[in-house]
Amino acid sequence: MLAPVLLALSVLSVCLSGARGGKVLVFPVDGSHWVNMNIIIEELHSRGHSITVVRDSNSWYIKEESPHYEVITISSSEMVEWTTNSFMKKMLNIRIEGKPNRDMEQSRLVLEAFSNMHKDICRMMSAMFADEALMQSLQEAKYDLVLSDPVAPSGAFMAYHLKLPLVLNVRGTIFGDTNFLIAPSPPSYIPVFGTGFSDRMSFSQRVWNWIVFMASKLYHKEIAAHFSDFTNRFFGPDVDFMSLLQNADLWLVRYDFTFEFPRPTMPNVVYIGGFQCKPARPLPFDLEEFVNSSGEHGVIIMSLGTLVAELPSDLTEEIAAAFAQLPQKVIWRYKGAKPSTLGNNTLLVDWMPQNDLLGHPKTRVFVAHGGTNGVQEAISHGVPIVGLPLMFDQPDNLFKMVVRGTAKVVDIATLDRAVFVEALEEVLYEPSYRENMQRLSRIHHDQPMKPLDRAIFWIEFIMRNGGAPHLRTQSFRMSWIAYHSIDVILTLLMALLLLLLIMFLAIKKCCSVLFNKKVKSE
């Protein structure tokens, strides 16, 4: 009797779960951003929700068929250069050349590439919004919310058009750091993205941070201008991308305060740093055998992410020669030609299970470019870092780790075998690096709910309640004068001055009357 009852209860549970399932329309961004979005999609699917993903026909990683989601593919024009290897090579070469103005050169190249990207996105959005059949089908689908990556504006515009709650899965936006759009961000102690400062700045650093902060305001206007033609065509002049982002119901931010410096935040910002990290699984047999052969010395792993598969040959020769001098075994994700200086202790692989290797007890150091995913996985598993920052947010990410004593950064422009060996040995044999990182790891794991569960809870909260307007701040709707109470201060000052003037005139009048009486009495 018990078995049929349990079976019936299981079937009923599945049915009820499906009945509670919502419908989610997803606008992702390709590359490493998709890796993060896909984790949330799979978890939502496992909980009975129906997912529809809007993808470009030229997507790298977003597959047209999946057991976890349905797909709407939008045909767009040829992908622009920013998505190609040539762009990455230009960025890398600027870094390697080590010119004094390399940061400005990289910024110029990024702005140029992003400008082309935004134009391509506008063409894609225009194709979508001009397709009446597609827009009608989206309207009739009765989605519960839009889940989007704010690096691209498509999701925000669609949520506004369909009058749906907007949830953002975000590391940063095209306007910079997430919180700068919606939360108080005093530049006196909150470093602006790209400055490489901590929250303890000297006077000169605060001056430069303020200058960059103000310059970023101009950059925001330049970025918003890319979408003006699109918004005027489909929404009118009163709608802009930044205001749509600021009006989002929920921000799922892919970092936490083991990584980020403390700062003011908002009630609709939920920190899910490390949500993609999982307990280490057993390694494939060949890798496990190689790792175990390292003995007491342990293993170093090196990966520069998905976008940089290989480095210039002279640089790889120096890196390989440095690894060859160490007693540790090395697993290096690399797709280029085999360096002639490669030692017997180094294994080159096209791909590696990075999370599982970081969680292996024999892993001693992680050589990384400083992408957010890799840094979060290193924190999760307590592995110190030797950083080779290349572009984008990587220098800032690694600087945060340096401040916490968990990483050593090497400038790729000055890297040679001696410099690299010195950095590796410092992190390997100075115990503070590992101790500090393991302390961060303990803090990161010491929380009442797993970050992925927290993300899913809040997404489902938005579905259940049809949005979260009670969590949204009204500050971004205020003018600069009203936000900083300049009008209030000026009004009070004028009232005070008026009061002082009245008092002065009254005293003057009294003194005049008294003086006249005294003259008459004499």
Contacts in CASP RR format, 6 or more apart in sequence:
PFRMAT RR
TARGET T0000
AUTHOR 0000-0000-0000
METHOD contacts of the structure
MODEL  1
MLAPVLLALSVLSVCLSGARGGKVLVFPVDGSHWVNMNIIIEELHSRGHS
ITVVRDSNSWYIKEESPHYEVITISSSEMVEWTTNSFMKKMLNIRIEGKP
NRDMEQSRLVLEAFSNMHKDICRMMSAMFADEALMQSLQEAKYDLVLSDP
VAPSGAFMAYHLKLPLVLNVRGTIFGDTNFLIAPSPPSYIPVFGTGFSDR
MSFSQRVWNWIVFMASKLYHKEIAAHFSDFTNRFFGPDVDFMSLLQNADL
WLVRYDFTFEFPRPTMPNVVYIGGFQCKPARPLPFDLEEFVNSSGEHGVI
IMSLGTLVAELPSDLTEEIAAAFAQLPQKVIWRYKGAKPSTLGNNTLLVD
WMPQNDLLGHPKTRVFVAHGGTNGVQEAISHGVPIVGLPLMFDQPDNLFK
MVVRGTAKVVDIATLDRAVFVEALEEVLYEPSYRENMQRLSRIHHDQPMK
PLDRAIFWIEFIMRNGGAPHLRTQSFRMSWIAYHSIDVILTLLMALLLLL
LIMFLAIKKCCSVLFNKKVKSE
17 47 0 8 1.000
17 48 0 8 1.000
18 48 0 8 1.000
20 48 0 8 1.000
21 47 0 8 1.000
21 48 0 8 1.000
21 49 0 8 1.000
21 50 0 8 1.000
21 463 0 8 1.000
22 48 0 8 1.000
22 49 0 8 1.000
22 50 0 8 1.000
22 144 0 8 1.000
22 463 0 8 1.000
23 49 0 8 1.000
23 50 0 8 1.000
23 52 0 8 1.000
23 141 0 8 1.000
23 142 0 8 1.000
23 143 0 8 1.000
23 144 0 8 1.000
24 44 0 8 1.000
24 49 0 8 1.000
24 50 0 8 1.000
24 51 0 8 1.000
24 52 0 8 1.000
24 143 0 8 1.000
24 144 0 8 1.000
24 145 0 8 1.000
24 146 0 8 1.000
24 147 0 8 1.000
24 459 0 8 1.000
25 52 0 8 1.000
25 54 0 8 1.000
25 138 0 8 1.000
25 141 0 8 1.000
25 143 0 8 1.000
25 145 0 8 1.000
25 146 0 8 1.000
25 147 0 8 1.000
25 155 0 8 1.000
25 158 0 8 1.000
25 162 0 8 1.000
25 164 0 8 1.000
26 37 0 8 1.000
26 41 0 8 1.000
26 51 0 8 1.000
26 52 0 8 1.000
26 53 0 8 1.000
26 54 0 8 1.000
26 69 0 8 1.000
26 146 0 8 1.000
26 147 0 8 1.000
26 148 0 8 1.000
27 54 0 8 1.000
27 146 0 8 1.000
27 147 0 8 1.000
27 148 0 8 1.000
27 149 0 8 1.000
27 152 0 8 1.000
27 154 0 8 1.000
27 155 0 8 1.000
27 158 0 8 1.000
28 34 0 8 1.000
28 37 0 8 1.000
28 38 0 8 1.000
28 53 0 8 1.000
28 54 0 8 1.000
28 55 0 8 1.000
28 62 0 8 1.000
28 148 0 8 1.000
28 149 0 8 1.000
29 37 0 8 1.000
29 149 0 8 1.000
29 151 0 8 1.000
29 152 0 8 1.000
30 56 0 8 1.000
30 59 0 8 1.000
30 60 0 8 1.000
30 61 0 8 1.000
30 62 0 8 1.000
30 83 0 8 1.000
31 60 0 8 1.000
31 61 0 8 1.000
31 306 0 8 1.000
31 307 0 8 1.000
32 305 0 8 1.000
32 306 0 8 1.000
32 307 0 8 1.000
32 371 0 8 1.000
32 373 0 8 1.000
33 149 0 8 1.000
33 151 0 8 1.000
33 171 0 8 1.000
34 61 0 8 1.000
34 62 0 8 1.000
35 61 0 8 1.000
35 276 0 8 1.000
35 373 0 8 1.000
36 169 0 8 1.000
36 171 0 8 1.000
36 254 0 8 1.000
36 275 0 8 1.000
36 276 0 8 1.000
36 373 0 8 1.000
37 147 0 8 1.000
37 149 0 8 1.000
37 169 0 8 1.000
38 68 0 8 1.000
39 275 0 8 1.000
39 276 0 8 1.000
39 452 0 8 1.000
40 147 0 8 1.000
40 169 0 8 1.000
40 252 0 8 1.000
40 275 0 8 1.000
40 452 0 8 1.000
40 455 0 8 1.000
40 456 0 8 1.000
40 459 0 8 1.000
41 51 0 8 1.000
41 53 0 8 1.000
41 68 0 8 1.000
41 69 0 8 1.000
42 68 0 8 1.000
43 452 0 8 1.000
43 455 0 8 1.000
43 456 0 8 1.000
44 51 0 8 1.000
44 456 0 8 1.000
44 459 0 8 1.000
45 51 0 8 1.000
45 67 0 8 1.000
45 68 0 8 1.000
45 69 0 8 1.000
47 456 0 8 1.000
47 460 0 8 1.000
50 70 0 8 1.000
51 68 0 8 1.000
51 69 0 8 1.000
51 70 0 8 1.000
52 69 0 8 1.000
52 70 0 8 1.000
52 71 0 8 1.000
52 72 0 8 1.000
52 141 0 8 1.000
52 143 0 8 1.000
53 62 0 8 1.000
53 66 0 8 1.000
53 69 0 8 1.000
53 70 0 8 1.000
53 71 0 8 1.000
53 72 0 8 1.000
54 71 0 8 1.000
54 72 0 8 1.000
54 74 0 8 1.000
54 128 0 8 1.000
54 154 0 8 1.000
54 155 0 8 1.000
54 158 0 8 1.000
55 62 0 8 1.000
55 64 0 8 1.000
55 71 0 8 1.000
55 72 0 8 1.000
55 73 0 8 1.000
55 74 0 8 1.000
56 62 0 8 1.000
56 73 0 8 1.000
56 74 0 8 1.000
56 76 0 8 1.000
56 79 0 8 1.000
56 124 0 8 1.000
57 73 0 8 1.000
57 74 0 8 1.000
57 75 0 8 1.000
57 76 0 8 1.000
58 76 0 8 1.000
58 78 0 8 1.000
58 79 0 8 1.000
60 83 0 8 1.000
62 71 0 8 1.000
63 71 0 8 1.000
64 71 0 8 1.000
64 73 0 8 1.000
65 71 0 8 1.000
72 134 0 8 1.000
74 124 0 8 1.000
74 127 0 8 1.000
74 128 0 8 1.000
75 127 0 8 1.000
76 120 0 8 1.000
76 123 0 8 1.000
76 124 0 8 1.000
76 127 0 8 1.000
77 120 0 8 1.000
77 123 0 8 1.000
79 120 0 8 1.000
80 113 0 8 1.000
80 116 0 8 1.000
80 117 0 8 1.000
80 119 0 8 1.000
80 120 0 8 1.000
81 87 0 8 1.000
81 113 0 8 1.000
81 116 0 8 1.000
82 113 0 8 1.000
82 114 0 8 1.000
82 116 0 8 1.000
82 117 0 8 1.000
83 117 0 8 1.000
87 109 0 8 1.000
87 113 0 8 1.000
88 307 0 8 1.000
88 308 0 8 1.000
88 391 0 8 1.000
90 109 0 8 1.000
91 106 0 8 1.000
91 109 0 8 1.000
91 110 0 8 1.000
91 390 0 8 1.000
91 391 0 8 1.000
92 308 0 8 1.000
92 311 0 8 1.000
92 312 0 8 1.000
92 390 0 8 1.000
92 391 0 8 1.000
93 312 0 8 1.000
94 102 0 8 1.000
94 105 0 8 1.000
94 106 0 8 1.000
94 109 0 8 1.000
95 102 0 8 1.000
95 106 0 8 1.000
95 389 0 8 1.000
95 390 0 8 1.000
95 391 0 8 1.000
95 412 0 8 1.000
95 413 0 8 1.000
96 312 0 8 1.000
96 315 0 8 1.000
96 412 0 8 1.000
96 413 0 8 1.000
97 413 0 8 1.000
98 411 0 8 1.000
98 413 0 8 1.000
98 414 0 8 1.000
99 105 0 8 1.000
102 413 0 8 1.000
103 194 0 8 1.000
106 391 0 8 1.000
110 391 0 8 1.000
110 392 0 8 1.000
114 174 0 8 1.000
114 223 0 8 1.000
115 226 0 8 1.000
118 174 0 8 1.000
118 223 0 8 1.000
118 226 0 8 1.000
118 227 0 8 1.000
119 226 0 8 1.000
121 152 0 8 1.000
121 153 0 8 1.000
121 154 0 8 1.000
122 226 0 8 1.000
122 227 0 8 1.000
122 229 0 8 1.000
122 230 0 8 1.000
124 154 0 8 1.000
125 153 0 8 1.000
125 154 0 8 1.000
125 157 0 8 1.000
125 230 0 8 1.000
126 230 0 8 1.000
126 233 0 8 1.000
126 234 0 8 1.000
128 134 0 8 1.000
128 135 0 8 1.000
128 154 0 8 1.000
128 158 0 8 1.000
129 135 0 8 1.000
129 157 0 8 1.000
129 161 0 8 1.000
129 234 0 8 1.000
135 161 0 8 1.000
138 158 0 8 1.000
138 162 0 8 1.000
139 162 0 8 1.000
143 162 0 8 1.000
143 164 0 8 1.000
144 164 0 8 1.000
144 165 0 8 1.000
144 462 0 8 1.000
144 463 0 8 1.000
144 466 0 8 1.000
145 159 0 8 1.000
145 164 0 8 1.000
145 165 0 8 1.000
145 166 0 8 1.000
145 167 0 8 1.000
145 249 0 8 1.000
145 459 0 8 1.000
145 462 0 8 1.000
145 463 0 8 1.000
145 466 0 8 1.000
145 467 0 8 1.000
146 155 0 8 1.000
146 156 0 8 1.000
146 158 0 8 1.000
146 159 0 8 1.000
146 162 0 8 1.000
146 164 0 8 1.000
146 165 0 8 1.000
146 166 0 8 1.000
146 167 0 8 1.000
147 167 0 8 1.000
147 168 0 8 1.000
147 169 0 8 1.000
147 459 0 8 1.000
148 154 0 8 1.000
148 155 0 8 1.000
148 156 0 8 1.000
148 158 0 8 1.000
148 159 0 8 1.000
148 166 0 8 1.000
148 167 0 8 1.000
148 168 0 8 1.000
148 169 0 8 1.000
149 168 0 8 1.000
149 169 0 8 1.000
149 170 0 8 1.000
150 156 0 8 1.000
150 168 0 8 1.000
150 170 0 8 1.000
150 172 0 8 1.000
150 173 0 8 1.000
150 174 0 8 1.000
150 178 0 8 1.000
150 245 0 8 1.000
150 248 0 8 1.000
151 172 0 8 1.000
151 173 0 8 1.000
151 174 0 8 1.000
152 174 0 8 1.000
153 174 0 8 1.000
153 227 0 8 1.000
153 241 0 8 1.000
153 244 0 8 1.000
155 166 0 8 1.000
156 166 0 8 1.000
156 241 0 8 1.000
156 244 0 8 1.000
156 245 0 8 1.000
156 248 0 8 1.000
157 230 0 8 1.000
157 231 0 8 1.000
157 234 0 8 1.000
157 235 0 8 1.000
157 241 0 8 1.000
157 244 0 8 1.000
158 164 0 8 1.000
159 165 0 8 1.000
159 166 0 8 1.000
159 244 0 8 1.000
160 166 0 8 1.000
160 235 0 8 1.000
160 239 0 8 1.000
160 244 0 8 1.000
161 234 0 8 1.000
161 235 0 8 1.000
165 249 0 8 1.000
165 250 0 8 1.000
165 462 0 8 1.000
165 463 0 8 1.000
165 466 0 8 1.000
165 467 0 8 1.000
165 468 0 8 1.000
166 244 0 8 1.000
166 247 0 8 1.000
166 248 0 8 1.000
166 249 0 8 1.000
166 250 0 8 1.000
167 248 0 8 1.000
167 249 0 8 1.000
167 250 0 8 1.000
167 252 0 8 1.000
167 458 0 8 1.000
167 459 0 8 1.000
167 462 0 8 1.000
168 245 0 8 1.000
168 248 0 8 1.000
168 250 0 8 1.000
168 251 0 8 1.000
168 252 0 8 1.000
169 252 0 8 1.000
169 254 0 8 1.000
169 455 0 8 1.000
170 178 0 8 1.000
170 251 0 8 1.000
170 252 0 8 1.000
170 253 0 8 1.000
170 254 0 8 1.000
171 178 0 8 1.000
171 253 0 8 1.000
171 254 0 8 1.000
171 255 0 8 1.000
171 372 0 8 1.000
171 393 0 8 1.000
172 178 0 8 1.000
172 393 0 8 1.000
173 181 0 8 1.000
173 245 0 8 1.000
174 223 0 8 1.000
175 181 0 8 1.000
175 216 0 8 1.000
175 219 0 8 1.000
175 220 0 8 1.000
175 223 0 8 1.000
175 242 0 8 1.000
175 245 0 8 1.000
176 193 0 8 1.000
176 216 0 8 1.000
177 185 0 8 1.000
177 192 0 8 1.000
177 193 0 8 1.000
178 251 0 8 1.000
178 253 0 8 1.000
178 269 0 8 1.000
179 185 0 8 1.000
179 253 0 8 1.000
179 263 0 8 1.000
179 264 0 8 1.000
179 265 0 8 1.000
179 266 0 8 1.000
179 269 0 8 1.000
180 192 0 8 1.000
180 193 0 8 1.000
180 216 0 8 1.000
181 242 0 8 1.000
181 245 0 8 1.000
181 246 0 8 1.000
181 476 0 8 1.000
182 246 0 8 1.000
182 251 0 8 1.000
182 266 0 8 1.000
182 268 0 8 1.000
182 269 0 8 1.000
182 473 0 8 1.000
182 475 0 8 1.000
182 476 0 8 1.000
183 263 0 8 1.000
183 264 0 8 1.000
183 265 0 8 1.000
183 266 0 8 1.000
183 269 0 8 1.000
183 473 0 8 1.000
184 264 0 8 1.000
184 475 0 8 1.000
185 213 0 8 1.000
185 263 0 8 1.000
185 264 0 8 1.000
187 206 0 8 1.000
187 209 0 8 1.000
187 210 0 8 1.000
187 213 0 8 1.000
188 201 0 8 1.000
188 206 0 8 1.000
188 209 0 8 1.000
188 210 0 8 1.000
189 199 0 8 1.000
189 200 0 8 1.000
189 201 0 8 1.000
190 199 0 8 1.000
190 261 0 8 1.000
190 263 0 8 1.000
191 197 0 8 1.000
191 198 0 8 1.000
191 199 0 8 1.000
191 201 0 8 1.000
191 209 0 8 1.000
191 261 0 8 1.000
192 209 0 8 1.000
192 212 0 8 1.000
192 213 0 8 1.000
192 216 0 8 1.000
193 393 0 8 1.000
193 396 0 8 1.000
194 212 0 8 1.000
194 393 0 8 1.000
194 395 0 8 1.000
194 396 0 8 1.000
195 205 0 8 1.000
195 208 0 8 1.000
195 209 0 8 1.000
195 212 0 8 1.000
195 396 0 8 1.000
196 395 0 8 1.000
196 396 0 8 1.000
196 399 0 8 1.000
197 205 0 8 1.000
197 208 0 8 1.000
197 209 0 8 1.000
198 261 0 8 1.000
198 399 0 8 1.000
198 400 0 8 1.000
198 403 0 8 1.000
199 261 0 8 1.000
199 262 0 8 1.000
199 263 0 8 1.000
201 209 0 8 1.000
220 242 0 8 1.000
223 241 0 8 1.000
224 240 0 8 1.000
224 241 0 8 1.000
224 242 0 8 1.000
227 240 0 8 1.000
227 241 0 8 1.000
228 240 0 8 1.000
231 237 0 8 1.000
231 239 0 8 1.000
231 240 0 8 1.000
231 241 0 8 1.000
243 476 0 8 1.000
246 476 0 8 1.000
247 472 0 8 1.000
248 268 0 8 1.000
248 472 0 8 1.000
249 268 0 8 1.000
249 462 0 8 1.000
249 467 0 8 1.000
249 468 0 8 1.000
249 469 0 8 1.000
249 471 0 8 1.000
249 472 0 8 1.000
250 268 0 8 1.000
250 270 0 8 1.000
250 458 0 8 1.000
250 459 0 8 1.000
250 462 0 8 1.000
250 467 0 8 1.000
250 468 0 8 1.000
250 471 0 8 1.000
251 266 0 8 1.000
251 268 0 8 1.000
251 269 0 8 1.000
251 270 0 8 1.000
252 270 0 8 1.000
252 272 0 8 1.000
252 455 0 8 1.000
252 458 0 8 1.000
252 459 0 8 1.000
253 269 0 8 1.000
253 270 0 8 1.000
253 271 0 8 1.000
253 272 0 8 1.000
253 273 0 8 1.000
254 272 0 8 1.000
254 273 0 8 1.000
254 274 0 8 1.000
254 275 0 8 1.000
254 372 0 8 1.000
254 376 0 8 1.000
255 271 0 8 1.000
255 273 0 8 1.000
255 274 0 8 1.000
255 372 0 8 1.000
255 376 0 8 1.000
256 271 0 8 1.000
256 272 0 8 1.000
256 273 0 8 1.000
256 274 0 8 1.000
256 444 0 8 1.000
256 451 0 8 1.000
257 271 0 8 1.000
258 379 0 8 1.000
258 440 0 8 1.000
258 443 0 8 1.000
258 444 0 8 1.000
259 273 0 8 1.000
259 375 0 8 1.000
259 376 0 8 1.000
259 379 0 8 1.000
259 397 0 8 1.000
259 400 0 8 1.000
260 400 0 8 1.000
261 400 0 8 1.000
266 471 0 8 1.000
266 473 0 8 1.000
267 471 0 8 1.000
268 468 0 8 1.000
268 471 0 8 1.000
268 472 0 8 1.000
268 473 0 8 1.000
270 454 0 8 1.000
270 455 0 8 1.000
270 458 0 8 1.000
271 451 0 8 1.000
272 451 0 8 1.000
272 452 0 8 1.000
272 454 0 8 1.000
272 455 0 8 1.000
273 376 0 8 1.000
273 451 0 8 1.000
274 376 0 8 1.000
274 377 0 8 1.000
274 379 0 8 1.000
274 380 0 8 1.000
274 444 0 8 1.000
274 451 0 8 1.000
275 450 0 8 1.000
275 451 0 8 1.000
275 452 0 8 1.000
275 454 0 8 1.000
275 455 0 8 1.000
276 373 0 8 1.000
276 376 0 8 1.000
276 377 0 8 1.000
276 452 0 8 1.000
277 355 0 8 1.000
277 376 0 8 1.000
277 377 0 8 1.000
277 380 0 8 1.000
277 381 0 8 1.000
278 355 0 8 1.000
279 359 0 8 1.000
280 355 0 8 1.000
280 356 0 8 1.000
280 357 0 8 1.000
280 358 0 8 1.000
280 359 0 8 1.000
280 360 0 8 1.000
280 381 0 8 1.000
281 353 0 8 1.000
281 356 0 8 1.000
282 288 0 8 1.000
282 356 0 8 1.000
283 291 0 8 1.000
283 353 0 8 1.000
283 356 0 8 1.000
283 357 0 8 1.000
283 360 0 8 1.000
284 353 0 8 1.000
287 331 0 8 1.000
287 352 0 8 1.000
287 353 0 8 1.000
287 357 0 8 1.000
290 329 0 8 1.000
290 331 0 8 1.000
290 347 0 8 1.000
291 298 0 8 1.000
291 299 0 8 1.000
291 329 0 8 1.000
291 331 0 8 1.000
291 357 0 8 1.000
291 360 0 8 1.000
291 362 0 8 1.000
291 363 0 8 1.000
292 362 0 8 1.000
293 329 0 8 1.000
294 328 0 8 1.000
294 329 0 8 1.000
294 362 0 8 1.000
295 362 0 8 1.000
297 326 0 8 1.000
297 327 0 8 1.000
297 328 0 8 1.000
297 329 0 8 1.000
297 364 0 8 1.000
298 328 0 8 1.000
298 329 0 8 1.000
298 362 0 8 1.000
298 363 0 8 1.000
298 364 0 8 1.000
299 328 0 8 1.000
299 329 0 8 1.000
299 330 0 8 1.000
299 331 0 8 1.000
299 357 0 8 1.000
299 360 0 8 1.000
299 362 0 8 1.000
299 363 0 8 1.000
299 364 0 8 1.000
300 323 0 8 1.000
300 326 0 8 1.000
300 328 0 8 1.000
300 329 0 8 1.000
300 330 0 8 1.000
300 331 0 8 1.000
300 363 0 8 1.000
300 364 0 8 1.000
300 365 0 8 1.000
300 366 0 8 1.000
300 367 0 8 1.000
300 424 0 8 1.000
300 428 0 8 1.000
301 330 0 8 1.000
301 331 0 8 1.000
301 332 0 8 1.000
301 333 0 8 1.000
301 352 0 8 1.000
301 354 0 8 1.000
301 357 0 8 1.000
301 358 0 8 1.000
301 363 0 8 1.000
301 365 0 8 1.000
301 366 0 8 1.000
301 367 0 8 1.000
302 319 0 8 1.000
302 330 0 8 1.000
302 331 0 8 1.000
302 332 0 8 1.000
302 333 0 8 1.000
302 334 0 8 1.000
302 366 0 8 1.000
302 367 0 8 1.000
302 368 0 8 1.000
303 332 0 8 1.000
303 333 0 8 1.000
303 352 0 8 1.000
303 354 0 8 1.000
303 367 0 8 1.000
303 368 0 8 1.000
303 369 0 8 1.000
304 311 0 8 1.000
304 333 0 8 1.000
304 368 0 8 1.000
304 369 0 8 1.000
304 388 0 8 1.000
304 390 0 8 1.000
305 333 0 8 1.000
305 368 0 8 1.000
305 369 0 8 1.000
305 371 0 8 1.000
308 369 0 8 1.000
308 390 0 8 1.000
309 334 0 8 1.000
309 335 0 8 1.000
309 336 0 8 1.000
310 316 0 8 1.000
310 334 0 8 1.000
310 335 0 8 1.000
310 336 0 8 1.000
311 319 0 8 1.000
313 337 0 8 1.000
313 339 0 8 1.000
315 412 0 8 1.000
315 415 0 8 1.000
316 334 0 8 1.000
316 336 0 8 1.000
316 339 0 8 1.000
317 339 0 8 1.000
317 340 0 8 1.000
317 341 0 8 1.000
318 341 0 8 1.000
318 415 0 8 1.000
318 416 0 8 1.000
318 417 0 8 1.000
318 420 0 8 1.000
319 339 0 8 1.000
319 415 0 8 1.000
319 417 0 8 1.000
319 420 0 8 1.000
320 339 0 8 1.000
320 340 0 8 1.000
320 341 0 8 1.000
320 342 0 8 1.000
320 343 0 8 1.000
320 346 0 8 1.000
321 339 0 8 1.000
321 341 0 8 1.000
321 417 0 8 1.000
322 417 0 8 1.000
322 418 0 8 1.000
322 420 0 8 1.000
322 421 0 8 1.000
322 424 0 8 1.000
323 330 0 8 1.000
323 332 0 8 1.000
323 342 0 8 1.000
323 343 0 8 1.000
323 345 0 8 1.000
323 346 0 8 1.000
324 341 0 8 1.000
324 342 0 8 1.000
324 343 0 8 1.000
324 344 0 8 1.000
324 345 0 8 1.000
324 346 0 8 1.000
325 417 0 8 1.000
325 421 0 8 1.000
326 345 0 8 1.000
326 421 0 8 1.000
326 424 0 8 1.000
326 425 0 8 1.000
326 428 0 8 1.000
327 345 0 8 1.000
328 345 0 8 1.000
328 364 0 8 1.000
328 365 0 8 1.000
328 428 0 8 1.000
329 345 0 8 1.000
329 346 0 8 1.000
329 347 0 8 1.000
330 345 0 8 1.000
330 346 0 8 1.000
330 347 0 8 1.000
331 346 0 8 1.000
331 347 0 8 1.000
331 349 0 8 1.000
331 352 0 8 1.000
331 357 0 8 1.000
332 346 0 8 1.000
332 347 0 8 1.000
332 348 0 8 1.000
332 349 0 8 1.000
333 349 0 8 1.000
333 350 0 8 1.000
333 351 0 8 1.000
333 352 0 8 1.000
333 354 0 8 1.000
334 348 0 8 1.000
334 349 0 8 1.000
335 350 0 8 1.000
338 348 0 8 1.000
342 348 0 8 1.000
354 374 0 8 1.000
354 377 0 8 1.000
355 377 0 8 1.000
355 381 0 8 1.000
357 363 0 8 1.000
358 366 0 8 1.000
358 377 0 8 1.000
358 378 0 8 1.000
358 380 0 8 1.000
358 381 0 8 1.000
358 382 0 8 1.000
358 383 0 8 1.000
359 381 0 8 1.000
359 383 0 8 1.000
363 381 0 8 1.000
363 383 0 8 1.000
364 383 0 8 1.000
364 428 0 8 1.000
364 434 0 8 1.000
365 383 0 8 1.000
365 384 0 8 1.000
365 385 0 8 1.000
365 386 0 8 1.000
365 424 0 8 1.000
365 427 0 8 1.000
365 428 0 8 1.000
366 374 0 8 1.000
366 378 0 8 1.000
366 383 0 8 1.000
366 384 0 8 1.000
366 385 0 8 1.000
366 386 0 8 1.000
367 385 0 8 1.000
367 386 0 8 1.000
367 387 0 8 1.000
367 388 0 8 1.000
367 424 0 8 1.000
368 374 0 8 1.000
368 375 0 8 1.000
368 378 0 8 1.000
368 385 0 8 1.000
368 386 0 8 1.000
368 387 0 8 1.000
368 388 0 8 1.000
369 387 0 8 1.000
369 388 0 8 1.000
369 389 0 8 1.000
369 390 0 8 1.000
369 394 0 8 1.000
370 385 0 8 1.000
370 387 0 8 1.000
370 388 0 8 1.000
370 389 0 8 1.000
370 394 0 8 1.000
370 397 0 8 1.000
370 398 0 8 1.000
371 392 0 8 1.000
371 393 0 8 1.000
371 394 0 8 1.000
371 397 0 8 1.000
372 393 0 8 1.000
372 397 0 8 1.000
375 385 0 8 1.000
375 397 0 8 1.000
375 398 0 8 1.000
375 401 0 8 1.000
378 384 0 8 1.000
378 385 0 8 1.000
378 406 0 8 1.000
378 437 0 8 1.000
379 406 0 8 1.000
379 437 0 8 1.000
379 440 0 8 1.000
379 441 0 8 1.000
379 444 0 8 1.000
380 441 0 8 1.000
380 444 0 8 1.000
380 445 0 8 1.000
381 441 0 8 1.000
382 434 0 8 1.000
382 437 0 8 1.000
382 438 0 8 1.000
382 440 0 8 1.000
382 441 0 8 1.000
383 434 0 8 1.000
383 437 0 8 1.000
384 406 0 8 1.000
384 407 0 8 1.000
384 408 0 8 1.000
384 427 0 8 1.000
384 433 0 8 1.000
384 434 0 8 1.000
384 436 0 8 1.000
384 437 0 8 1.000
385 398 0 8 1.000
385 401 0 8 1.000
385 406 0 8 1.000
385 407 0 8 1.000
385 408 0 8 1.000
385 427 0 8 1.000
385 437 0 8 1.000
386 407 0 8 1.000
386 408 0 8 1.000
386 409 0 8 1.000
386 410 0 8 1.000
386 423 0 8 1.000
386 424 0 8 1.000
386 427 0 8 1.000
387 398 0 8 1.000
387 407 0 8 1.000
387 408 0 8 1.000
387 409 0 8 1.000
387 410 0 8 1.000
388 409 0 8 1.000
388 410 0 8 1.000
388 412 0 8 1.000
388 415 0 8 1.000
389 395 0 8 1.000
389 397 0 8 1.000
389 398 0 8 1.000
389 409 0 8 1.000
389 412 0 8 1.000
390 412 0 8 1.000
395 409 0 8 1.000
398 407 0 8 1.000
398 409 0 8 1.000
399 409 0 8 1.000
401 407 0 8 1.000
402 408 0 8 1.000
402 409 0 8 1.000
404 436 0 8 1.000
404 440 0 8 1.000
405 432 0 8 1.000
405 433 0 8 1.000
405 436 0 8 1.000
406 433 0 8 1.000
406 436 0 8 1.000
406 437 0 8 1.000
406 440 0 8 1.000
407 427 0 8 1.000
407 433 0 8 1.000
408 423 0 8 1.000
408 426 0 8 1.000
408 427 0 8 1.000
408 433 0 8 1.000
410 419 0 8 1.000
410 420 0 8 1.000
410 423 0 8 1.000
426 433 0 8 1.000
427 433 0 8 1.000
449 457 0 8 1.000
461 468 0 8 1.000
462 468 0 8 1.000
475 483 0 8 1.000
480 486 0 8 1.000
481 487 0 8 1.000
END
